[in-house]
Amino acid sequence: MHENNLGERIRRNKGRGQKKKKEKKIILIMFSVLLLVLLIFLLKYFGIFPFSSDIMSYNRVNILIVGCDEIENHGRADTIVFLSISPKTKDVLILSIPRDTRVEIPGRGMDKINHAYAFGGEKLISKTVSSFLDVPIHFYAVVDFNGFVNIIDELG
């Protein structure tokens, strides 16, 4: 009887860790979407376009947003969002790339796209997405869960 209780507790504790990990990913995805909505709102309604005159001459400005659990250890990317903005028309295109999408990772061969961040950080995932979509990546941003928590703490 005692062994059954122990097994039951182990299963429950194991489930808690997985639940917390899933909650972190959901919060990270929600934060990324919120960030994109805020950016679109600023661009559309206030005409704010925080780019230099050099960039304003581009037909489109392409930004890669990567959400991950760990920035320092180059963990795998949980969220990969490609954002393309037209400086002239302020048209915004958003593409969320599923993290399990199999692509050619330069120097690594075929693998899941989220592994590119683990293999080579921002530069490799930018290069991989650029090659996959056949467009240049002008800027990238990496958002981690801890950074999101710090922002929430600062805001109150």
N, C-alpha and C positions, 0 to 999 in steps of 0.2 A: 504494500500500500504506500509506504514511504517513497519508494522508487518512482511510482506513478506521479506522485505530487512533485517530485524533483523534475521529472521529465516535462510535466505540465508547466512548471515555472520557467524552465529553460526555453520552451517554445514561446511562452508569453514574452520573455525578455528579448528574445531574438526578434520577435515581431515589432517590438517598440523601436529598436534601432532602425529597422527598415521603414517604419512609419515616419520617424523623424527625418530620414533621408528623403523620403518622398515629399514630405511637407516642405523641406528646404527647396527642392526642385520646383515645386508648384509656386512658392513665393518668389523664387528667382525668375520664373517665366512671367508671373504677373507683374513684377517690377520692370522687366524688359519691355513688356507691352505698354505699361504705364509711361515709361520713358519715351517710347515711340509716339504714343498719343500726344504727350506733352509737346514733343518736338514738332509734330504735324500742326498742332493747335497754334503754336508760336509762329510757325511759318505762314500758315494760311490766314490767320486773323490779325496778326500784328505786323506781318511783313518783315519779321526779324529773320535775317539770313546772315549768320555769323561767319562769313567767309571773306577772304581777301579779294581784291579786284582780279588777281591772277586766276583764282578759282572761278570767279564769276564769268570768266570767258569760256569755261568748259561747257560743253553741251549738257553733260550730267555729272553730278558729284556722287560718287559711290562710297558708301560707308558700311563697314562690317561691324556688327555688334555681337560680341561673344559673351555669354553668361556661363560661369563655371563655379565649381565648389572651391577650387584652390587656384590662385593665380601664381603664387610663389613656386609651387612644385609642378606647375603645368599639368594639372589634372585634366581629365577629359571635359570637353565643352558640353554643357547641358542644353544650351540655347544658342542657335546660330541664326542671326537675322541680317539680311542684306537690305540696305536702304539706298535708294537711288533718287536723287533730288535734281530737278531742273532749276538752275538759278534764275533763268529768265521767266519761266511760267510758274515757278514754285510748285510744280507738280511733284508729288511724292509717291514712289512705288516701294512697297514693302514685300519682301519674300522671306518667309521663315523656312529655313532648310532643315528637314528632319535630321536629327543627329545620327541616325543609323543609315543614312544615304551612303551607298558605296561609290567611291570616287578614286581616281588616280591621285595619290599623294606623292608629290615630287620627291624622288629619292627613296621612296618606301613602297611603291607599288599600289595595288588595289587594297583599299581598307575603308572602314567607316570614316566619314568626314570628321566626326568629333575626335578621332584619334590624332588628327593633324595637330591640334593644339597641344596634346600630350607629347608628341614627338618633337615639336619645334616652336611652340609658343605662338605669339601673335603673327610673326613673320610667315611661318609655314602655313598656318590656317588661312591667312590672307592670300598667300600665293595659291593655295589649293582651291579656295573659293573663286578666285580670279580665273584660274584655269578652267574650273568646272562650269562657270557661267559665261566664260569668254568675254569678260569685261575687266577693266582695271579697278583696283581697290585704292581709293585715294586716302582714306582715313579708316582707322579701326578704334574700337573701344572695347575694353574687357571689363566686365562687371562681375564681381564675386559676391557670394552670399554675405560674407562678413562686411563688405563695403555697404551692402544694402542695409544691414543691421545698424551700422554706424550712422548712416543717413537718417534712418528712422529715429535713432536715439537723439541725434542733433535737432531734428524737427520737433521732438517732444512726443 
